[in-house]
Amino acid sequence: MELIVKARNIDIEYNGKQILDIDDLEIYSYDKIGIVGKNGVGKTTLLKILLEQIKLEKAEIKTYGKISYIPQLEQIKIDNVEDKSILGKLNIHNIIGDELSGGEETKLKIAKALAENSDAIFADEPTCNLDNGSIEYITNTLKYYSGSVVVISHDRYFLDEIVNKIWEIENGKITEYWGNYTQYLEQKEQENRTHIRKYEQYVNEKQRLEKIVDEKLKQAQKVGKRKSQKNTENGGRLAHQKSTGSKEKALHKSAKVAEKRMEELEEISKPTKERQIHFKISSSLEMYNPVPIMSDNLNKKVSNKVIFENAKFKIPLGKKVAITGANGTGKTTLLKMILNKEEGIEISPKVQIGYFAQNGYKFEKEQNVLEFLRKASDYSISEIRSMIAMLGIKQNVITREMKTLSGGEVIKILLCKMLLGRYNVLIMDEPTNYLDIQSIVALESLMQQYRGTIIFVSHDKRLVENVADIIYEIQDNKIIEKT
């Protein structure tokens, strides 16, 4: 057991807001750590502080050994990769110049880090833009990596396979959970059940004490009234005054004791309940064709490259259909062919398509968020509020203009726009990119509940497993249903 990183006094603020406030942490050679938390809590900032890319005046960072870093946003050239054999394992071939796709860029960063044979690898969203084959390779490589691994990822399958410890960042602090991501969720669920039980006990005890106070004060009031009446009738005999006075004092004292016990109760915050939304599709959008979208002979070429040749597929009514396959096989092309109703695809005339892509929607920057969401939607303001809350958007966001939103907020608002729209078929191209895990889980739940048909492309294995009724894989210019 060797120490790789030891850090103390990590304290950083941004615009007056505490981002990280960590007294000490340690990373050992056996550690495979997944860092989780909502977007903006400081996950990437923490990695950069530990790598001393961000310097803090009071922080003490000591590293023991070499650490390789797989960044999310920094560029890399193929010449920087020492071990070229790793390129083949990641399916990187025939790259000319510096013009790389997002997937190729990520693969090069991974190849460079693996070729360095370091004592530890720190990685920021290493599966982003990768196809399933490359995700499997990096998963298996890091799973059996001899050094320590610290990874930020929104891919639940990836975290389950690799990590033995979760660091959850919330309110600037790290809470450590042993186990993989699923085991972390089980521990969080147990914490939630305990919280609910303690809250119920707190409420019951508080109500019991409030009842005692109320009863004692009422009894004291009655005794006081009787004492006053007796004094008037009997001319205020001394013995009687003492008797009733003592009783009244005792009741007030009992009330004060109960009040003191209430003050001493440890206040337990009320557990938050997840908001729910009930999807509806108006009668004008109801479809009865059991297969509203299909093709018996799909052909497509792009720049003389064959994408589809005599391909076939069916999208049954009300089903959730996942399109999978390696990068470059035509997943997004197929979605756009359906969206544009291209030749070879049969689409029912009643189909109304809502489309989501990372940069696929134009909007007026000065437009109010609520106005943007209400346009072409049959949902009430309270239902709109419920959906944005489920996706982790603060309620005050809906009063702002679209131009003031962060990139992550825009993506969530675009997802809400599509889900709330007057559609009966949704097409979604990589909807989980740039979402935190909590938002992905919420989106997954919304997709499961949606009453219409969904066709989606995603490299998120858990999302596909949990949502898809039918999975198609594009392979060798064909569209093959996986069983």
Secondary structure, 3 states (H helix, E strand, C coil): CCEEEEEEEEEEEECCEEEEEEEEEEEECCCEEEEECCCCCCHHHHHHHHCCCCCCCCCEEEECCCEEEECCCCCCCHHHCCCCHHHHHCCCCCCCCCCCCHHHHHHHHHHHHHHCCCCEEEEECCCCCCCHHHHHHHHHHHHCCCCEEEEECCCHHHHHHHCCEEEEEECCEEEEEECCHHHHHHHHHHHHHHHHHHHHHHHHHHHHHHHHHHHHHHHHHHHHHHHHHHHHHHCCCHHHHHHHHHHHHHHHHHHHHHHHHHHHCCCCCCCCCCCCCCCCCCHHHCCCCCCCEEEEEEEEEECCEEEEEEEEEEECCCCEEEEECCCCCCHHHHHHHHHCCCCCCEECCCCCEEEECCCCCCCCCCCEHHHHHHCCECCCHHHHHHHHHHCCCCHHHHHCEHHHCCHHHHHHHHHHHHHHECCCEEEEECCCCCCCHHHHHHHHHHHHHCCCEEEEECCCHHHHHHHCCEEEEEECCEEEEEC
